[in-house]
């Protein structure tokens, strides 16, 4: 049975990846710091599963990571661990640098030393896969798409910290020979997403009949990727990607934020209408824009399609339908998440203080 060390495996994308990997018969050692966005309830079905080992800890704890590598001898490391919300990075950039840059460096150094000590096929087959974001590329105009060779131009503390971690991963390959892979994905949505992000935030407020905040004019464009498709793409890259290469992962689903919100409103209206019969679209409220809000992202996922035969299985419409249905069926999970310090308040206004 193949063993993976997954970091950040109690978060949104990491949790979905772990659930998928276990279902496919892999063994997972799951290291997560359990910050606000790490939720053990996402992994509730795995509590007694012999193929899942959960460890509460930090990727920057070299002693802990060395012990896990020594004890479990993973065939690969998949690094999801990151602070990941732009608004939070505006309020507190230092935490993002600590986790995303300093933490990734510590993980890379420990992985390098572990890999160097391997022999034979174990050394040849080992991989370090780093999961990153399209936000490192900056902002696009009305035309064009991000490609793997697009120059980095991050515009938020979050994307700057992820850009730095990407560069470290590349440097460890070229300097030390560490067999790395990097994926840069577009906006994920789907089950188990922490409700500070657009889709779950809108769903929660729309169900309650509350105002639906939309930044600026709502015309910011993102490429929307269903999280299950993203996890499948990571697995394909891990299995067959060329060492040292970067693969962009997109959903072929560019939509304005306002369109996403209106789509969610319509899906909820069809499934659970408001008591007064009002269409939820009337709840949309435009609010002051986020500082440095990138206007448009778009991913050219041609490389992963050509080289690894991967394309998303969900369209924008089918993925949103699945997400809304999951959300309505898992209100207990949502309530548990909101028992903590986050109460759906707006974040990222520190720059205006």
N, C-alpha and C positions, 0 to 999 in steps of 0.2 A: 504494500500500500504506500503510495507516494505521500510524503509529509511536507507540508508547507508551514513556515512561520509567517503568520499574517499579523502585521502591526496595524492598530486602529480598527480591529475587527469587530468592535461593538458600535461603530459609527454607522452612518447611513449606507454608504457604498460598501464599506468593509463588511458590515453585517450581512448585507445581501450576498456579497461574494462568499462569505463563510457558509451561509445556509446552502448556497448553490454547490459549493465544493464538497461539503459533507454529503449532500444528496447524491452527488456523483461518485461517492466512494473514496474521496481523499481523506487524509488525516490532517487536522489543522491544530497547530499550537497558536493560540490567539492572544496576543499581547496588547492590552489596551489600558490607557491611563484613567479611563472613565471620568473625563472632564464632563462639562454640562451636556455635550452632544453624544457622549458614549452611553448607550442604554443597554444594560444587561437584559431587559425585557425583550429586546429584539432577538436574543438568543435563547429564549425560554424553552423552546422545543429541544434544545441541545444539552440541557442540564445533566441528563443521565447518559448522554451519548458517549460511547467509548472512543469514538474518533475525534472528539473535540476536547482540547485541554485549554481552559481559560486561565490566563495569568494577568493579575492586576499589576501593572507596572509601566514604566516610562522607557521609551526607546533610547533616552539619554543615559539610562542606568547601565553602564557597560558591564558591570559585574553580573547583573541579572541576565542581560542578553547573552553574555558568554556562557553562562550556566545553561540557559535554554538551548543554545546551539550544541553544547557539549552533550546534554542529556538526550535531546530529541533528534539530532542529526538530520535537520531538514534538507530536502532536495532543492528548495528555493525559498527566498524571502520575498514577500509581496508587501510593499510599504504603502499603506493607506494613511498612516498616522500623520495628522496635520490639523492645525487650526485652519478653518476653511471658510469663514464668513467675512465678506468684505466689510460690512458695517461694523462688526466687532474689531476688525483690524484698524479701523479709523479711530475707534475709542482707545484701543490698547495695542499699538504695534509691537511693543517689546515682547509680548507673549508669543506673537507669531514668529518673530525671529528666533526666539528660544527653542520652540518646538520644530518649526519647519526648516531652520538652517542648522542651528547647533545640534538639535536632536538627530537630524538626518546625517550630519557629519559623524556623530558618535556611532550611529547604526552602520554607516558605511565602513568605518574603521574596524568595527567588530566583525562585520561580514567579511571584509578583506582577509583578516587574520584567520578566520574560520576556513575560508575557501583555500587559502594557501596551505593549510594543514591537511586538506583532503588529498586523496590519491586515486589514480586510475579513473574509471568511469564516473565516480562520484564527483571528482574535481571537474571533469570535462562537462558534465551535465548540469552542474550547479548554475542557478540564475538568481540575480537580484533585480526584481522588477519594481520600478518606482512609478507610482500613480500621480499624475499631475493634471494641470488644467489648461484650457485654451486662453485663460486670462493673462498668461505670461506674454502673449503676443501683442497685447495692447488693444487698440480699438480700430475698427475698419470703417471706411466710408460706405457709400451705397453699393459699391461694387467690390468684387474680389473675395477671396477666402483665405483662411490661414492654412499654410502648408508646413510640413516638417522643417523646411528651410527658411521659414519666415523669421526675420530678426526679432529678438525679444524686445519688448517695449512696455513693461508693466507700469500700470498707473495707480495702483493702490498698494498699501503696505502688505496686504495679503498676497497679491500677485507678485510683488517684488520678492517676498520671502519664498514663494514657490519657484520663481525663476532662479533664485540663488541655489535652492536645493537641486533643481534640474542640472545646473552647471556643475555642482559638486559630483553628482552621479556620473555625468559625462567625464569629468576629470579623473575620477577613480578608475574608469575604464581605460582611458588613454595613458594615465600615469602608472597604474598598478596592474592593469590587465583584468580587473574584476569584470566578470561577464554580466553586464548590466543590460536592461531594457527599460525604456521609458514610454509611457502612454500619456498623451495630453487629450483630455476629453472636453466635450461641450457640457451645457447645463443638464445635470441629471435630475430626474424626478421619479417618483414611484413609492412603493411601500417603505415604511420605517424612516421617513425623512423628518429631521428635527424641524419644528414648526416656525423657525425664524425665516426659513426660505419661502420664496413666493408661493409655490403651489400649496403646501400644507397650511401656510398662513391664511391664504385666501379661503381655502376649504373650511378651516375652523371658524373664521369670522363670518363667512357666508352662511354656514349652518345656523349660527346664532343670530343672524339677521343684523349684524353689525356693519359699520362702514368698512369698505374695502379700499385700503390705501394703495395708490398707484403713484410711483415716483414720476415727477416731471409731467411730461405729456403722454407717457405710456408708450412712446414710439421706439424705445430701445429694443433692439432685435437680438435674440439669442437663438442658437441651434439647440433644440430640445431632444434629449436622449433618455430613453427609458432605462432605468438602472439595471434591469435584468439583461438588456442588450449590452450595456457597458461591461458587466461582469463576464459575459460570454466572450467579449472581445479581449479582455485581459487574459482569460484562459487561453485563447488562441495565440496571443502574443507570447505568453509564457511557454507554450508548447512548441511553437514553430517560428517565433520571431528571430531575426538575425541579431546576433550579439552586437551591442553597441548602438543599435538603431533606436530611433524614436518613431512611434506610430500615433497619428492623430485619430481619435475615435469620435465620430459625430452621428447624429440621428437623422440627417437629411431632412430636418424639420425646422427651418427658420420661421420664427413667429415673433411679432411684436409682443411686448409684455401685456399690453392692453388686450390683444387677441387671446392670450392665454387666460387672462382673468375672465373675459366674456365667455370663453369655452367652458370654464369650470362652473360659472354661474348657470349656463344652460343645462349642463349635465346634472347639477344639483336640483334645478327646477323640475327636471323631468323625473327625478327619483324621489325627492323629498321637498315638495313646494313649501314656501313660507305660509304661515297660517292666514295671513291677510291676502294671499294670492299675488303679491307684488313680484315682478321679475327681479331677481337679485342683481341684474345689471344696474338697476337704479341705485344700488348701494355703493357704486364705484365713486371714490373721492380722490381727486388729484392732490398730492402733497408735495412739499418742497423736495427738489431732487437731491439725490445722494451726492456728496462732494466727489468730483472726479469720475462721474458715472460714465463708463465706456458706452458709446452709442450702439455699436454693432459688433457681434462676434459671428463668424461663420466658419465651419470646419470643412476642409477638403479631405475626405476620408478615402481618397482613391488608393493610397499606398497600401492600407490594410486590406482593402478589397482585392487589389491586384496580387499582392504577395501572399496573403493568408486566407483569401476567399471568405472574408467576413463582411456581412452587411446586417443592419438592424432588422430584427423580425417584427418589431412593432412600428406602426405609423404613429404620427402625432395623435390622431383621433383615437386609435385603438389603445395606445398607451395611456392617454388621459382617462379614457373610460375605465381601464383596469385600475388606475390609481384612485379614482373617485369611489369605485366599488369597494376597493380594499379599505379605504379610509372610513367609509360608512360602516363596514363590517368590523372595524377594529377600534371603536371609540374608547374601549377600556385602555388600550395601549396609549392613545392620545392623552387621556386623563392622567395616566401615570407619568408621562413625560412632563406634563404641565404642573406636576406637584412640586417641581423644583423652583429655581430662582427666576426662570424666564416666564413672563406672564403676557406674552404677545406684544410687549411694548416695542416702540421703534428704537432701533440702535443706530450707531454710526453718526450721531450728531455732535460728537466731541469736537470736530473741526470748526463748528460754528460757535463754540462756547467763548 
